Amino acid sequence: MELAELSYVLDKHFHRVDKIILSRQDSITGLLPASTVINAHGDYTDAWVADGTRVDVGG
């Protein structure tokens, strides 16, 4: 795969991740909303879940 093609593919993946995950993730806590809609089953827009990924930045 050439560099230009690789760059295009990676950029496409980043935009998908940004649109689907990062745009919904809380910038401070890193939590994701349990739901982004209100429907007949209830309003869960105030419920948050962890994404299951942890990063140790301490030494």
C-alpha positions, 0 to 999 in steps of 0.5 A: 500500500502506498503512502497516499493510499494508506493516509487516505484509509487511516483518515477515513477510519479516523473520521468514522471513529470521530463521528461514532465515538469521540463526538459522543464521549465526555471530554472530561470523564471519558464516559460514553452515553448509555443512549442518545435517544428518548423512546418508548423504553425510556430516557437514558440520556443521563446514564453513562458507561465506561468504554472498558479501556484504561490507560495508566499514565502514572509512573 
